[in-house]
């Protein structure tokens, strides 16, 4: 019998694996309203069922503990930044900050009111460990470049958008990531293509 593919319930709910039970509950209530079949605008029976399945596991302490063991052993996602060879200097930090703000900018531009990303999506897209992402999120919160939405997602602020355009955060052309490196956080481009987008192209939207 073929092995069933691993289902990432954290990604489905767009949550970090560190999310509290209260956050799981809050996000679930928002998503279940959005995808309920009775919702004539955004109802989606398939997504509704998947969201409920994810919630039933992550809201139960015993089932979540067992799931987390499987989650930790699951195969990782493609990384934008290779941290085996990365040098954690200011230049590298600037690249990561630029990448985070660029991803959040794209989501905010696509959905101005509630456009944001979950921490787990950022971790996977950037390929940074969770403790490192916490540092960058803390840093950006202190500067008010980002905010936390009611959904628990992370979103760029007006100040963050202005910062993204600053010259001191701009990347040198020889430091841009290669065209072949693709982001897993997006599913469409302005040209109407479907699929991932290279991070250097995402970064360029801010000028």
C-alpha positions as CSV (number, residue, x, y, z in Angstrom):
1,X,0.0,0.0,0.0
2,X,1.4,3.4,-1.0
3,X,2.3,5.7,1.9
4,X,0.0,8.6,2.3
5,X,1.7,12.0,1.8
6,X,2.4,14.0,4.9
7,X,-0.2,16.8,5.5
8,X,1.1,20.0,7.0
9,X,-1.7,21.1,9.3
10,X,0.3,24.2,10.5
11,X,0.6,25.4,6.9
12,X,-3.1,24.8,6.3
13,X,-3.9,27.0,9.3
14,X,-1.0,29.3,8.4
15,X,0.4,29.0,11.9
16,X,3.8,28.5,13.5
17,X,4.4,25.1,15.2
18,X,4.9,27.2,18.4
19,X,1.3,28.6,18.2
20,X,-0.6,28.5,21.4
21,X,-3.9,26.6,21.8
22,X,-5.7,30.0,22.0
23,X,-4.2,31.1,18.7
24,X,-5.1,27.8,17.0
25,X,-8.7,28.3,18.2
26,X,-8.9,32.0,17.0
27,X,-7.4,31.3,13.6
28,X,-9.7,28.3,13.1
29,X,-12.8,30.3,13.9
30,X,-11.8,32.9,11.3
31,X,-11.0,30.3,8.6
32,X,-14.0,28.1,9.2
33,X,-16.3,31.2,8.7
34,X,-14.4,32.0,5.5
35,X,-14.6,28.6,3.9
36,X,-18.0,27.4,5.3
37,X,-20.1,26.1,2.3
38,X,-22.9,28.5,3.4
39,X,-20.6,31.5,2.7
40,X,-21.7,32.5,-0.8
41,X,-18.6,34.7,-1.3
42,X,-15.7,32.6,-0.1
43,X,-17.2,29.2,0.7
44,X,-15.2,26.2,-0.2
45,X,-16.3,22.7,1.0
46,X,-12.9,21.1,0.3
47,X,-10.9,23.7,2.2
48,X,-13.5,23.8,4.9
49,X,-13.0,20.1,5.5
50,X,-9.2,20.4,5.5
51,X,-9.3,23.3,8.0
52,X,-11.5,21.2,10.3
53,X,-9.2,18.2,10.0
54,X,-6.2,20.4,10.9
55,X,-8.0,21.9,13.9
56,X,-9.1,18.6,15.3
57,X,-5.5,17.5,15.5
58,X,-3.9,20.7,16.6
59,X,-6.5,21.5,19.2
60,X,-6.1,18.2,20.9
61,X,-2.9,18.1,23.1
62,X,-2.3,14.4,22.8
63,X,-3.0,14.2,19.0
64,X,-0.9,17.4,18.5
65,X,2.1,15.9,20.4
66,X,2.0,12.8,18.3
67,X,1.6,14.9,15.1
68,X,4.6,17.1,16.1
69,X,6.8,14.1,16.2
70,X,5.9,13.2,12.7
71,X,6.1,16.9,11.7
72,X,9.7,17.2,13.0
73,X,10.7,14.1,11.0
74,X,9.0,15.2,7.8
75,X,11.0,16.2,4.8
76,X,11.9,19.9,4.7
77,X,10.9,22.3,2.1
78,X,13.2,24.0,-0.5
79,X,15.1,26.9,1.0
80,X,15.8,30.3,-0.4
81,X,18.9,30.8,1.7
82,X,21.5,28.1,2.3
83,X,22.5,28.5,5.9
84,X,25.2,25.8,5.7
85,X,27.4,28.3,3.8
86,X,25.8,31.6,4.9
87,X,27.9,34.0,6.9
88,X,25.9,35.6,9.7
89,X,27.2,39.1,9.2
90,X,25.3,42.4,8.7
91,X,25.2,41.9,4.9
92,X,23.5,38.5,5.4
93,X,21.1,40.0,7.9
94,X,20.2,42.7,5.5
95,X,19.4,40.1,2.8
96,X,17.1,38.3,5.2
97,X,15.4,41.5,6.3
98,X,14.9,42.5,2.7
99,X,13.5,39.1,1.8
100,X,11.0,39.1,4.7
101,X,9.8,42.6,3.9
102,X,9.6,41.8,0.2
103,X,7.4,38.7,0.8
104,X,5.2,40.7,3.2
105,X,5.0,43.6,0.8
106,X,3.7,41.3,-2.0
107,X,1.0,39.8,0.3
108,X,0.0,43.3,1.5
109,X,-0.2,44.6,-2.0
110,X,-2.3,41.6,-3.1
111,X,-4.6,42.0,-0.1
112,X,-4.3,45.5,1.4
113,X,-6.6,45.0,4.4
114,X,-5.5,41.6,5.7
115,X,-2.5,40.6,3.6
116,X,0.0,38.7,5.8
117,X,1.9,35.5,6.2
118,X,2.2,33.0,9.0
119,X,5.5,32.5,10.7
120,X,5.8,29.0,9.5
121,X,5.4,30.2,5.9
122,X,8.2,32.7,6.4
123,X,10.4,30.0,8.0
124,X,10.0,27.7,5.1
125,X,10.3,30.3,2.4
126,X,13.5,31.8,3.9
127,X,15.0,28.6,5.2
128,X,16.0,30.2,8.5
129,X,15.7,28.5,11.9
130,X,12.8,29.6,14.1
131,X,15.1,31.2,16.7
132,X,16.7,33.4,14.0
133,X,13.3,34.4,12.5
134,X,12.2,35.4,16.0
135,X,15.2,37.8,16.2
136,X,14.3,39.5,12.8
137,X,10.6,39.7,13.7
138,X,11.5,41.3,17.1
139,X,13.8,43.8,15.3
140,X,11.1,44.7,12.8
141,X,8.5,45.0,15.5
142,X,10.7,47.4,17.4
143,X,11.0,49.6,14.3
144,X,7.2,49.2,13.6
145,X,8.0,47.8,10.2
146,X,5.6,44.9,10.8
147,X,2.4,44.2,12.7
148,X,0.5,41.2,13.9
149,X,-3.0,40.9,12.4
150,X,-6.0,39.5,14.3
151,X,-5.5,36.3,12.4
152,X,-2.1,35.9,14.0
153,X,-0.4,36.5,10.7
154,X,2.5,38.9,10.2
155,X,2.0,41.9,7.9
156,X,4.1,44.8,6.7
157,X,3.2,48.3,7.8
158,X,3.4,51.6,5.9
159,X,6.7,52.3,7.7
160,X,7.9,48.9,6.6
161,X,7.0,49.6,3.0
162,X,8.9,52.9,3.2
163,X,11.9,51.1,4.7
164,X,11.9,48.6,1.9
165,X,12.5,51.4,-0.5
166,X,15.4,52.9,1.5
167,X,18.9,52.7,-0.1
168,X,20.4,51.4,3.1
169,X,18.4,48.2,2.8
170,X,18.8,47.8,-0.9
171,X,20.8,44.8,-2.1
172,X,23.9,44.9,-4.3
173,X,23.2,43.3,-7.6
174,X,25.9,40.7,-7.0
175,X,24.2,39.7,-3.8
176,X,20.8,38.9,-5.2
177,X,19.8,35.3,-5.1
178,X,19.9,33.4,-8.4
179,X,17.0,33.3,-10.8
180,X,16.6,29.6,-10.2
181,X,15.9,30.0,-6.5
182,X,12.1,30.0,-6.0
183,X,9.9,31.2,-3.2
184,X,7.2,28.8,-1.9
185,X,5.1,31.5,-0.3
186,X,3.5,32.7,-3.6
187,X,1.4,30.9,-6.2
188,X,0.9,33.5,-9.0
189,X,2.7,36.4,-10.7
190,X,1.6,39.6,-12.3
191,X,2.0,37.9,-15.7
192,X,-0.7,35.5,-14.8
193,X,1.6,32.5,-14.4
194,X,1.0,30.0,-11.7
195,X,3.8,28.5,-9.5
196,X,6.6,29.8,-7.3
197,X,8.4,33.1,-7.9
198,X,12.1,33.8,-7.6
199,X,12.8,35.9,-4.5
200,X,14.9,38.5,-6.4
201,X,11.9,39.2,-8.6
202,X,9.7,39.5,-5.5
203,X,12.1,41.9,-4.0
204,X,12.1,44.1,-7.1
205,X,8.4,45.1,-6.7
206,X,9.5,47.7,-4.1
207,X,11.7,49.4,-6.5
